[in-house]
């Protein structure tokens, strides 16, 4: 998605003298950038991470998944 085109389209639909509306558009574009970055990290690292603590290993949801699925953030599995 071309974020610059989207921003231009959204800005053309609002009153650009209204600073609150301009800020909403800017925040929305920033959220889309963050979402894209999360997608890239998840594609690279997959949806789980392994935490090692001495001899123990734990499989946890990737931290980026907590943003997407907060109810999953409390699940932890122990590796043997």
Secondary structure, 3 states (H helix, E strand, C coil): CCHHHHHHHHHHCCCCCCHHHHHHHHHHHHHHHHHHHHHHHHHHHCCEEEEEECCEEEEEECHHHHHHCHHHHHCEEECC
